[in-house]
Amino acid sequence: MVERTPKIVVIGSTYIDMAFKCAKIPSAGQSVSGSALSYSLAGPGPLPAVQVALLGCQVHLISKVGGDSFGPLAKKILTDYKVNVDYVYTAPAKNTGVIVTHVNAEGENAGCHYSGANCALLPADIDAAEELIAGAEVCLMHGCLPQEAIARALRCCELHRTKVIFDPSRPTEQESRKGLDLPVEYFAADVLIPNLYEAADITDQSTATIRTAKLIGSELVARGARCAVITMGRRGCMVVDRSGADHVPAFEVDLVDHTGSGAAFAGALAAYCAVRDDIREGVKFASAAGALTCTKFGGLEALPSKADIIQLLQREDIDLLPRN
């Protein structure tokens, strides 16, 4: 009998990332000549969705693009990577989200982002995808979207008992505020995956260190999450649930660019949790994906294949690959 391919829904913002290389980053009132321009699809919606697809799962992205020429471009790139875009909506009166980065000769960078159509994702857009969410093994969400839309998606998952992996980043309404005030619905997720500094901000901790990660994770679990995975870059992850806390070390690799590491981690964790209910082993699997991404330049281009992850796990003498 052929086993069913796991279905994963990703909810996250979509951006076009434009990077300019120049001798120096321009200051106010200054114009400089660029030496190179690149643009690619980016954001916590497309990148994890592509990672999920690379791992052999069926994946649908719920997001929003603008009525400009970048919208169809984003959908085409996603389709080329076998990500279903039926629920990538278009806001005709808005532009697609854009990130503009200047990179100087020393590799330093400065940039800005425009949320654009990402701010227009509505609860009604989530309602239209309810049947899709109900039929998924996992719903992977990123919090940098309108708060009402994310809260509606969390309630939908709870209603249909769809497992939720959630990065509780700052909602678009709070981008300019100091501090982070998240609604109670955000803590109903099965797995929260904030980085250490986000987690410290959420829990009002004055210090964000590996020593405080266990305390921070415990508070997130006390607020309602089934599990908290605090990501700490090269220091690994702290996994905290009601059975205890465990530190999962990072894989040692030659660091080239960490641009897509968080997206690779999230996508790989979702793919693993869609077939196995073992969060600690899933975090090791996801950590391998995140580490491999750091060995290459770029975002989409750096995301690892299933074969890449198998090779790293075998090198570390770990057998964690989910079978589907």
MARDREN-33059 format. One record per residue (C-alpha): z, y, x; residue in three letters. Coordinates in nm, 3 decimals, padded with zeros to 5 digits. Layout:
<sites>
<site up="Z" north="Y" east="X" aa="ALA"/>
...
</sites>
This chain:
<sites>
<site up="00.000" north="00.000" east="00.000" aa="MET"/>
<site up="-00.092" north="00.345" east="00.133" aa="VAL"/>
<site up="00.211" north="00.572" east="00.155" aa="GLU"/>
<site up="00.201" north="00.915" east="-00.006" aa="ARG"/>
<site up="00.132" north="01.208" east="00.226" aa="THR"/>
<site up="00.433" north="01.443" east="00.221" aa="PRO"/>
<site up="00.375" north="01.771" east="00.036" aa="LYS"/>
<site up="00.531" north="02.091" east="00.171" aa="ILE"/>
<site up="00.523" north="02.442" east="00.025" aa="VAL"/>
<site up="00.562" north="02.736" east="00.262" aa="VAL"/>
<site up="00.659" north="03.079" east="00.126" aa="ILE"/>
<site up="00.627" north="03.361" east="00.378" aa="GLY"/>
<site up="00.455" north="03.685" east="00.470" aa="SER"/>
<site up="00.104" north="03.706" east="00.615" aa="THR"/>
<site up="-00.008" north="03.944" east="00.889" aa="TYR"/>
<site up="-00.307" north="04.014" east="01.107" aa="ILE"/>
<site up="-00.178" north="04.069" east="01.462" aa="ASP"/>
<site up="-00.386" north="04.315" east="01.666" aa="MET"/>
<site up="-00.297" north="04.340" east="02.036" aa="ALA"/>
<site up="-00.435" north="04.608" east="02.269" aa="PHE"/>
<site up="-00.413" north="04.575" east="02.648" aa="LYS"/>
<site up="-00.392" north="04.904" east="02.831" aa="CYS"/>
<site up="-00.277" north="05.035" east="03.172" aa="ALA"/>
<site up="00.023" north="05.201" east="03.009" aa="LYS"/>
<site up="00.170" north="05.230" east="02.663" aa="ILE"/>
<site up="00.082" north="05.570" east="02.514" aa="PRO"/>
<site up="00.361" north="05.818" east="02.446" aa="SER"/>
<site up="00.367" north="06.072" east="02.163" aa="ALA"/>
<site up="00.051" north="06.283" east="02.159" aa="GLY"/>
<site up="-00.117" north="06.074" east="02.428" aa="GLN"/>
<site up="-00.434" north="05.866" east="02.408" aa="SER"/>
<site up="-00.516" north="05.594" east="02.661" aa="VAL"/>
<site up="-00.810" north="05.361" east="02.713" aa="SER"/>
<site up="-00.768" north="04.996" east="02.632" aa="GLY"/>
<site up="-00.901" north="04.711" east="02.844" aa="SER"/>
<site up="-00.895" north="04.436" east="02.581" aa="ALA"/>
<site up="-00.842" north="04.375" east="02.211" aa="LEU"/>
<site up="-00.746" north="04.055" east="02.035" aa="SER"/>
<site up="-00.653" north="03.982" east="01.678" aa="TYR"/>
<site up="-00.518" north="03.672" east="01.514" aa="SER"/>
<site up="-00.348" north="03.546" east="01.202" aa="LEU"/>
<site up="00.029" north="03.573" east="01.225" aa="ALA"/>
<site up="00.348" north="03.588" east="01.023" aa="GLY"/>
<site up="00.623" north="03.352" east="00.904" aa="PRO"/>
<site up="00.394" north="03.222" east="00.630" aa="GLY"/>
<site up="00.072" north="03.116" east="00.809" aa="PRO"/>
<site up="00.216" north="02.995" east="01.141" aa="LEU"/>
<site up="00.468" north="02.741" east="01.003" aa="PRO"/>
<site up="00.210" north="02.632" east="00.744" aa="ALA"/>
<site up="-00.042" north="02.555" east="01.018" aa="VAL"/>
<site up="00.224" north="02.369" east="01.216" aa="GLN"/>
<site up="00.298" north="02.154" east="00.911" aa="VAL"/>
<site up="-00.075" north="02.081" east="00.872" aa="ALA"/>
<site up="-00.104" north="01.984" east="01.238" aa="LEU"/>
<site up="00.169" north="01.725" east="01.178" aa="LEU"/>
<site up="-00.032" north="01.554" east="00.907" aa="GLY"/>
<site up="00.140" north="01.684" east="00.592" aa="CYS"/>
<site up="-00.022" north="01.834" east="00.284" aa="GLN"/>
<site up="00.072" north="02.203" east="00.286" aa="VAL"/>
<site up="00.033" north="02.492" east="00.042" aa="HIS"/>
<site up="00.107" north="02.852" east="00.136" aa="LEU"/>
<site up="00.246" north="03.102" east="-00.116" aa="ILE"/>
<site up="00.186" north="03.452" east="00.017" aa="SER"/>
<site up="-00.004" north="03.773" east="-00.056" aa="LYS"/>
<site up="-00.288" north="03.954" east="00.119" aa="VAL"/>
<site up="-00.462" north="04.282" east="00.047" aa="GLY"/>
<site up="-00.796" north="04.376" east="-00.104" aa="GLY"/>
<site up="-00.935" north="04.469" east="00.239" aa="ASP"/>
<site up="-01.157" north="04.260" east="00.469" aa="SER"/>
<site up="-00.853" north="04.104" east="00.638" aa="PHE"/>
<site up="-00.758" north="03.917" east="00.320" aa="GLY"/>
<site up="-01.062" north="03.683" east="00.310" aa="PRO"/>
<site up="-01.037" north="03.645" east="00.689" aa="LEU"/>
<site up="-00.677" north="03.525" east="00.663" aa="ALA"/>
<site up="-00.769" north="03.273" east="00.392" aa="LYS"/>
<site up="-01.065" north="03.140" east="00.591" aa="LYS"/>
<site up="-00.855" north="03.083" east="00.902" aa="ILE"/>
<site up="-00.591" north="02.903" east="00.698" aa="LEU"/>
<site up="-00.853" north="02.687" east="00.528" aa="THR"/>
<site up="-01.001" north="02.596" east="00.866" aa="ASP"/>
<site up="-00.656" north="02.463" east="00.962" aa="TYR"/>
<site up="-00.637" north="02.262" east="00.635" aa="LYS"/>
<site up="-00.377" north="02.484" east="00.470" aa="VAL"/>
<site up="-00.427" north="02.513" east="00.093" aa="ASN"/>
<site up="-00.464" north="02.880" east="-00.007" aa="VAL"/>
<site up="-00.478" north="02.847" east="-00.387" aa="ASP"/>
<site up="-00.152" north="03.045" east="-00.409" aa="TYR"/>
<site up="-00.230" north="03.305" east="-00.144" aa="VAL"/>
<site up="-00.263" north="03.590" east="-00.392" aa="TYR"/>
<site up="-00.455" north="03.915" east="-00.350" aa="THR"/>
<site up="-00.315" north="04.262" east="-00.420" aa="ALA"/>
<site up="-00.639" north="04.462" east="-00.461" aa="PRO"/>
<site up="-00.479" north="04.804" east="-00.425" aa="ALA"/>
<site up="-00.298" north="04.721" east="-00.099" aa="LYS"/>
<site up="-00.395" north="04.635" east="00.256" aa="ASN"/>
<site up="-00.310" north="04.308" east="00.426" aa="THR"/>
<site up="-00.001" north="04.325" east="00.644" aa="GLY"/>
<site up="-00.080" north="04.426" east="01.002" aa="VAL"/>
<site up="00.105" north="04.412" east="01.334" aa="ILE"/>
<site up="-00.026" north="04.643" east="01.608" aa="VAL"/>
<site up="00.095" north="04.581" east="01.964" aa="THR"/>
<site up="00.025" north="04.765" east="02.289" aa="HIS"/>
<site up="00.070" north="04.562" east="02.609" aa="VAL"/>
<site up="00.074" north="04.739" east="02.946" aa="ASN"/>
<site up="-00.021" north="04.614" east="03.293" aa="ALA"/>
<site up="00.336" north="04.491" east="03.356" aa="GLU"/>
<site up="00.338" north="04.284" east="03.038" aa="GLY"/>
<site up="00.575" north="04.518" east="02.852" aa="GLU"/>
<site up="00.489" north="04.581" east="02.491" aa="ASN"/>
<site up="00.552" north="04.818" east="02.204" aa="ALA"/>
<site up="00.429" north="04.795" east="01.850" aa="GLY"/>
<site up="00.475" north="04.848" east="01.481" aa="CYS"/>
<site up="00.417" north="04.646" east="01.169" aa="HIS"/>
<site up="00.295" north="04.737" east="00.823" aa="TYR"/>
<site up="00.415" north="04.505" east="00.548" aa="SER"/>
<site up="00.131" north="04.594" east="00.312" aa="GLY"/>
<site up="00.061" north="04.332" east="00.044" aa="ALA"/>
<site up="00.364" north="04.129" east="00.150" aa="ASN"/>
<site up="00.579" north="04.379" east="-00.040" aa="CYS"/>
<site up="00.386" north="04.301" east="-00.358" aa="ALA"/>
<site up="00.485" north="03.933" east="-00.394" aa="LEU"/>
<site up="00.639" north="03.910" east="-00.742" aa="LEU"/>
<site up="00.867" north="03.666" east="-00.926" aa="PRO"/>
<site up="00.569" north="03.604" east="-01.155" aa="ALA"/>
<site up="00.373" north="03.478" east="-00.854" aa="ASP"/>
<site up="00.647" north="03.222" east="-00.793" aa="ILE"/>
<site up="00.650" north="03.125" east="-01.163" aa="ASP"/>
<site up="00.276" north="03.056" east="-01.145" aa="ALA"/>
<site up="00.341" north="02.807" east="-00.864" aa="ALA"/>
<site up="00.639" north="02.633" east="-01.031" aa="GLU"/>
<site up="00.457" north="02.304" east="-01.083" aa="GLU"/>
<site up="00.350" north="02.305" east="-00.718" aa="LEU"/>
<site up="00.706" north="02.366" east="-00.598" aa="ILE"/>
<site up="00.843" north="02.100" east="-00.833" aa="ALA"/>
<site up="00.614" north="01.838" east="-00.678" aa="GLY"/>
<site up="00.695" north="01.916" east="-00.315" aa="ALA"/>
<site up="00.933" north="01.727" east="-00.088" aa="GLU"/>
<site up="01.029" north="02.046" east="00.096" aa="VAL"/>
<site up="00.994" north="02.419" east="00.036" aa="CYS"/>
<site up="01.010" north="02.622" east="00.357" aa="LEU"/>
<site up="01.085" north="02.992" east="00.299" aa="MET"/>
<site up="01.122" north="03.306" east="00.508" aa="HIS"/>
<site up="01.334" north="03.590" east="00.377" aa="GLY"/>
<site up="01.120" north="03.884" east="00.487" aa="CYS"/>
<site up="00.967" north="03.924" east="00.141" aa="LEU"/>
<site up="01.078" north="04.102" east="-00.178" aa="PRO"/>
<site up="01.428" north="03.986" east="-00.264" aa="GLN"/>
<site up="01.354" north="03.909" east="-00.629" aa="GLU"/>
<site up="01.063" north="03.680" east="-00.538" aa="ALA"/>
<site up="01.272" north="03.484" east="-00.288" aa="ILE"/>
<site up="01.564" north="03.453" east="-00.532" aa="ALA"/>
<site up="01.324" north="03.325" east="-00.801" aa="ARG"/>
<site up="01.182" north="03.066" east="-00.558" aa="ALA"/>
<site up="01.532" north="02.946" east="-00.466" aa="LEU"/>
<site up="01.625" north="02.906" east="-00.832" aa="ARG"/>
<site up="01.299" north="02.719" east="-00.897" aa="CYS"/>
<site up="01.374" north="02.475" east="-00.614" aa="CYS"/>
<site up="01.727" north="02.424" east="-00.740" aa="GLU"/>
<site up="01.597" north="02.351" east="-01.091" aa="LEU"/>
<site up="01.349" north="02.090" east="-00.967" aa="HIS"/>
<site up="01.570" north="01.956" east="-00.686" aa="ARG"/>
<site up="01.318" north="02.046" east="-00.417" aa="THR"/>
<site up="01.474" north="02.053" east="-00.071" aa="LYS"/>
<site up="01.489" north="02.406" east="00.072" aa="VAL"/>
<site up="01.473" north="02.508" east="00.437" aa="ILE"/>
<site up="01.528" north="02.882" east="00.452" aa="PHE"/>
<site up="01.523" north="03.145" east="00.725" aa="ASP"/>
<site up="01.740" north="03.416" east="00.563" aa="PRO"/>
<site up="01.578" north="03.713" east="00.735" aa="SER"/>
<site up="01.609" north="04.068" east="00.609" aa="ARG"/>
<site up="01.430" north="04.125" east="00.273" aa="PRO"/>
<site up="01.158" north="04.392" east="00.272" aa="THR"/>
<site up="01.385" north="04.622" east="00.069" aa="GLU"/>
<site up="01.641" north="04.624" east="00.353" aa="GLN"/>
<site up="01.408" north="04.677" east="00.650" aa="GLU"/>
<site up="01.535" north="05.029" east="00.719" aa="SER"/>
<site up="01.905" north="04.959" east="00.655" aa="ARG"/>
<site up="02.181" north="04.886" east="00.900" aa="LYS"/>
<site up="02.368" north="04.564" east="00.837" aa="GLY"/>
<site up="02.249" north="04.279" east="00.621" aa="LEU"/>
<site up="02.359" north="04.225" east="00.261" aa="ASP"/>
<site up="02.210" north="03.908" east="00.117" aa="LEU"/>
<site up="02.239" north="03.800" east="-00.248" aa="PRO"/>
<site up="02.446" north="03.495" east="-00.332" aa="VAL"/>
<site up="02.133" north="03.292" east="-00.421" aa="GLU"/>
<site up="02.029" north="03.294" east="-00.054" aa="TYR"/>
<site up="02.318" north="03.061" east="00.032" aa="PHE"/>
<site up="02.208" north="02.789" east="-00.211" aa="ALA"/>
<site up="01.956" north="02.653" east="00.040" aa="ALA"/>
<site up="01.987" north="02.299" east="00.171" aa="ASP"/>
<site up="01.927" north="02.414" east="00.529" aa="VAL"/>
<site up="01.961" north="02.769" east="00.661" aa="LEU"/>
<site up="01.781" north="02.832" east="00.992" aa="ILE"/>
<site up="01.872" north="03.183" east="01.114" aa="PRO"/>
<site up="01.869" north="03.273" east="01.480" aa="ASN"/>
<site up="02.204" north="03.349" east="01.637" aa="LEU"/>
<site up="02.179" north="03.727" east="01.603" aa="TYR"/>
<site up="02.066" north="03.714" east="01.239" aa="GLU"/>
<site up="02.349" north="03.472" east="01.161" aa="ALA"/>
<site up="02.606" north="03.697" east="01.327" aa="ALA"/>
<site up="02.474" north="03.993" east="01.127" aa="ASP"/>
<site up="02.494" north="03.798" east="00.800" aa="ILE"/>
<site up="02.853" north="03.689" east="00.864" aa="THR"/>
<site up="02.969" north="04.025" east="01.010" aa="ASP"/>
<site up="03.061" north="03.866" east="01.344" aa="GLN"/>
<site up="03.100" north="04.118" east="01.626" aa="SER"/>
<site up="02.983" north="03.874" east="01.893" aa="THR"/>
<site up="02.685" north="03.640" east="01.898" aa="ALA"/>
<site up="02.739" north="03.374" east="02.163" aa="THR"/>
<site up="02.713" north="02.998" east="02.185" aa="ILE"/>
<site up="03.093" north="02.992" east="02.158" aa="ARG"/>
<site up="03.089" north="03.170" east="01.823" aa="THR"/>
<site up="02.785" north="02.981" east="01.681" aa="ALA"/>
<site up="03.003" north="02.702" east="01.540" aa="LYS"/>
<site up="03.226" north="02.954" east="01.359" aa="LEU"/>
<site up="02.924" north="03.143" east="01.226" aa="ILE"/>
<site up="02.760" north="02.824" east="01.103" aa="GLY"/>
<site up="03.082" north="02.712" east="00.935" aa="SER"/>
<site up="03.098" north="03.037" east="00.741" aa="GLU"/>
<site up="02.739" north="02.996" east="00.620" aa="LEU"/>
<site up="02.824" north="02.645" east="00.498" aa="VAL"/>
<site up="03.138" north="02.777" east="00.330" aa="ALA"/>
<site up="02.920" north="03.024" east="00.139" aa="ARG"/>
<site up="02.723" north="02.738" east="-00.014" aa="GLY"/>
<site up="02.458" north="02.610" east="00.226" aa="ALA"/>
<site up="02.447" north="02.233" east="00.273" aa="ARG"/>
<site up="02.374" north="02.283" east="00.643" aa="CYS"/>
<site up="02.327" north="02.570" east="00.890" aa="ALA"/>
<site up="02.106" north="02.538" east="01.197" aa="VAL"/>
<site up="02.170" north="02.830" east="01.432" aa="ILE"/>
<site up="01.878" north="02.865" east="01.673" aa="THR"/>
<site up="01.965" north="03.005" east="02.017" aa="MET"/>
<site up="01.644" north="02.991" east="02.220" aa="GLY"/>
<site up="01.692" north="02.833" east="02.562" aa="ARG"/>
<site up="02.053" north="02.758" east="02.469" aa="ARG"/>
<site up="01.941" north="02.511" east="02.202" aa="GLY"/>
<site up="02.070" north="02.490" east="01.845" aa="CYS"/>
<site up="02.404" north="02.454" east="01.673" aa="MET"/>
<site up="02.391" north="02.225" east="01.370" aa="VAL"/>
<site up="02.683" north="02.271" east="01.129" aa="VAL"/>
<site up="02.752" north="02.094" east="00.800" aa="ASP"/>
<site up="03.054" north="01.957" east="00.616" aa="ARG"/>
<site up="03.069" north="01.657" east="00.848" aa="SER"/>
<site up="03.109" north="01.868" east="01.161" aa="GLY"/>
<site up="02.918" north="02.065" east="01.424" aa="ALA"/>
<site up="02.685" north="01.948" east="01.702" aa="ASP"/>
<site up="02.506" north="02.131" east="01.980" aa="HIS"/>
<site up="02.145" north="02.021" east="02.029" aa="VAL"/>
<site up="02.024" north="02.121" east="02.379" aa="PRO"/>
<site up="01.686" north="02.283" east="02.427" aa="ALA"/>
<site up="01.400" north="02.107" east="02.605" aa="PHE"/>
<site up="01.336" north="02.238" east="02.955" aa="GLU"/>
<site up="00.981" north="02.370" east="02.986" aa="VAL"/>
<site up="00.803" north="02.639" east="03.186" aa="ASP"/>
<site up="00.822" north="02.950" east="02.968" aa="LEU"/>
<site up="00.490" north="03.130" east="02.923" aa="VAL"/>
<site up="00.514" north="03.299" east="02.582" aa="ASP"/>
<site up="00.769" north="03.246" east="02.304" aa="HIS"/>
<site up="00.562" north="03.416" east="02.031" aa="THR"/>
<site up="00.518" north="03.118" east="01.800" aa="GLY"/>
<site up="00.823" north="02.911" east="01.892" aa="SER"/>
<site up="01.026" north="02.997" east="01.582" aa="GLY"/>
<site up="00.735" north="02.918" east="01.351" aa="ALA"/>
<site up="00.669" north="02.588" east="01.527" aa="ALA"/>
<site up="01.037" north="02.496" east="01.496" aa="PHE"/>
<site up="01.047" north="02.576" east="01.125" aa="ALA"/>
<site up="00.722" north="02.396" east="01.044" aa="GLY"/>
<site up="00.815" north="02.086" east="01.242" aa="ALA"/>
<site up="01.161" north="02.072" east="01.086" aa="LEU"/>
<site up="01.007" north="02.091" east="00.738" aa="ALA"/>
<site up="00.761" north="01.813" east="00.823" aa="ALA"/>
<site up="01.040" north="01.591" east="00.955" aa="TYR"/>
<site up="01.275" north="01.655" east="00.662" aa="CYS"/>
<site up="00.996" north="01.570" east="00.418" aa="ALA"/>
<site up="01.013" north="01.207" east="00.531" aa="VAL"/>
<site up="01.363" north="01.158" east="00.675" aa="ARG"/>
<site up="01.701" north="01.290" east="00.562" aa="ASP"/>
<site up="01.855" north="01.329" east="00.908" aa="ASP"/>
<site up="01.899" north="01.694" east="00.999" aa="ILE"/>
<site up="02.024" north="01.639" east="01.355" aa="ARG"/>
<site up="01.731" north="01.420" east="01.451" aa="GLU"/>
<site up="01.502" north="01.663" east="01.270" aa="GLY"/>
<site up="01.635" north="01.951" east="01.479" aa="VAL"/>
<site up="01.558" north="01.759" east="01.799" aa="LYS"/>
<site up="01.205" north="01.695" east="01.674" aa="PHE"/>
<site up="01.161" north="02.061" east="01.579" aa="ALA"/>
<site up="01.306" north="02.176" east="01.913" aa="SER"/>
<site up="01.036" north="01.978" east="02.092" aa="ALA"/>
<site up="00.770" north="02.158" east="01.887" aa="ALA"/>
<site up="00.924" north="02.499" east="01.960" aa="GLY"/>
<site up="00.952" north="02.424" east="02.332" aa="ALA"/>
<site up="00.589" north="02.315" east="02.360" aa="LEU"/>
<site up="00.476" north="02.638" east="02.194" aa="THR"/>
<site up="00.647" north="02.834" east="02.471" aa="CYS"/>
<site up="00.420" north="02.672" east="02.734" aa="THR"/>
<site up="00.106" north="02.850" east="02.607" aa="LYS"/>
<site up="-00.001" north="03.204" east="02.523" aa="PHE"/>
<site up="-00.062" north="03.306" east="02.165" aa="GLY"/>
<site up="00.051" north="03.216" east="01.817" aa="GLY"/>
<site up="-00.175" north="02.976" east="01.627" aa="LEU"/>
<site up="-00.339" north="02.860" east="01.949" aa="GLU"/>
<site up="-00.007" north="02.753" east="02.098" aa="ALA"/>
<site up="00.118" north="02.537" east="01.810" aa="LEU"/>
<site up="00.149" north="02.173" east="01.923" aa="PRO"/>
<site up="-00.020" north="01.870" east="01.775" aa="SER"/>
<site up="00.163" north="01.553" east="01.673" aa="LYS"/>
<site up="00.036" north="01.390" east="01.997" aa="ALA"/>
<site up="00.186" north="01.675" east="02.204" aa="ASP"/>
<site up="00.526" north="01.627" east="02.044" aa="ILE"/>
<site up="00.514" north="01.248" east="02.083" aa="ILE"/>
<site up="00.443" north="01.290" east="02.453" aa="GLN"/>
<site up="00.736" north="01.525" east="02.509" aa="LEU"/>
<site up="00.975" north="01.306" east="02.311" aa="LEU"/>
<site up="00.865" north="01.000" east="02.508" aa="GLN"/>
<site up="00.910" north="01.190" east="02.833" aa="ARG"/>
<site up="01.264" north="01.269" east="02.726" aa="GLU"/>
<site up="01.304" north="00.907" east="02.611" aa="ASP"/>
<site up="01.363" north="01.008" east="02.248" aa="ILE"/>
<site up="01.200" north="00.831" east="01.953" aa="ASP"/>
<site up="01.220" north="01.078" east="01.667" aa="LEU"/>
<site up="00.872" north="01.100" east="01.520" aa="LEU"/>
<site up="00.877" north="01.055" east="01.144" aa="PRO"/>
<site up="00.641" north="00.788" east="01.016" aa="ARG"/>
<site up="00.434" north="00.863" east="00.709" aa="ASN"/>
</sites>
